[in-house]
Structures are given as structure tokens and as C-alpha cells.
Amino acid sequence: MSSASRGAPQLDDELLYVGTYTDDGRSGGIYLVHVDRRSGQLRLAGSVSAGANPSFLAIHPNGRVLYAVNEIDKYNDRATGAVSAFAITRDTGALTRLGEQPSEGGAPCYFRFSLTERLRPPHPS
């Protein structure tokens, strides 16, 4: 969202982050949506470019960082996907890109936090 946020949320709003698939060129990445809890109305607040296919999102338990799985087969000419991190602006929910790292596996679609709040890939099935 860098500076693309269109205003602070209203008192009755919840913030919703929506990850997307970007391969078809119709999506811009991660969207921030305000949800009016009383009416259920959705209002687009902004978006941020988040690399290719930021499909699965999770907010760190501290509430200050959003992680996105980049569901791709190749990252930096390696057979791996990626995970991107974004700082969450407290008052608006806007996202600022912090960086990305390889996921060490192709086409990742999920991740979780461990009990020690460190980002970890899922256990193989």
C-alpha cells in the first residue's frame, strides 16, 4: 500500500487483506479492503505490488508485519518460490515492503508461525 491507502478506517471498520494470483495480469497484488461491520459493505482502500502470486497471507502475532507466500516455481533463477514481508502502518493498515526471501521449495501455498513466533514452512505430508 505504500502510500496508496485511501484514508484511515472508520470506527466500525475491520481491515481485510486479500492476496491474489497475478499471472493473468488482472491483479495488482495484495489489496486492503475496509469492511463495515454493521452493513457488511466493502470499500477498497488500496493495493500494493507484492511480487508474483501473493496467494496466502498471514499477519505476524505482533500485528506489525504481514507475510505473503509468492506461489511461484522459480525465484531468482532457482527452483523455489518466495515469501515477502510488509510492515503494517498502525493507523491506516497500509503496507510497506520490507523484502523477500526464497521459500526453499517450489510453488509454496501456505506457511505458519511456530510457537516461538518464527516463520516456518509447513511440515511435509
N, C-alpha and C positions, 0 to 999 in steps of 0.2 A: 504494500500500500504506500510505501514511501510517503509521498505527500498526496496521494490520490484519495485519501479519505474525505468524504463529503460531510463533515460535521460530526460532532460528538453524539453519542447515543442519547436518546431521551430517557427519562426516568423509568418508563415501563418497557424499555427495550432490552432484549437479550442480543448478544453478538453471536453470529454463526459464521464460521469459516467453511468454505466449500472448495474442496480440491477437485481437479478436473483432469481429463485427458486432453493434451494439446496437439496430438499428432495430426488431427484433421484441420488445424489452423483456425478453428472457430472459437477456441477458448484462449483467454489471456493468462491463465494460471490459477492463482488462488483468489477467490472472491470473498469479500467481507460483506455480510448482509445483516441489517438490523431487523429483528423480529419483534413486533409489538405484541407483548404477552396478552394484552386484553383482546385485541382484534384478530391476531394471527397474521396481520399484514406484514409482508416482506418488503424491505427497501434496500436496494443496492447502495452500499456506501463506498465501494472502491474495489480495486483489484491490484495484484502485484504479479509481475513476471516471476515465476518460480522454477524456471528450467523446464525440461520436458516432463510431461505427465506427472504432476504433483498429485497423485491419486489418493494417498492415505495421509491423514493429518493427525497430529497429536500435540496437545499442549503439555509442556513440562509441568510437573506437580507444583513448581514455584509460581506458575501462572505468567511468567515473563518471556517465555520462548515457545514458539510454535515450530514443530518439525514436520517436514513433508518428505514422504518417500517419492523419489523420482523413479517411476516404474518404467525403466528402460533396460535394454540388453547390453548397451555399450556406452561407457563413460570414459572420456579422455583416451580413446583408442584401446580400452581394456574391456574384457568381457565381464562387466559388472554394472549394476545400477548405481544410484546415488541417494544421499539423504541431504536435504537442505535445511538450514536453520534460519529463523527470523525472530528478531526482537519484537515484542508486542508493546506498543505505546499504551501506557496505562489509561489515559483519559479517553482516547478515541478508538483503541483496538487496532490502529494502523500497524502494518508490518514493515520492518526494515530488514533487508537481507544481511545476515551475518556471515554466511559462507555455505559451503557444501563439501561433502566427503564421499568417497566411494563406499558402497554398501557391502562390498566384498561378496557379491552374488548377483547374478543377472535377474532382471525384472522383479525387483523386490516389490511386495504389495502390502506389507504390514511390518510394524515393529512395536515394541513395548518398552516400558521403563522397568528396570529391576527395582527391588526393594530399596536399593541404595540410590535410587533416582538417576542412574546412569542409563544412557541409551544403549539398548542391546538388540541384536537381531533375534527373530523368533527361533525357537529350537526346531531342528529338522524333524519332520514327521517320519 
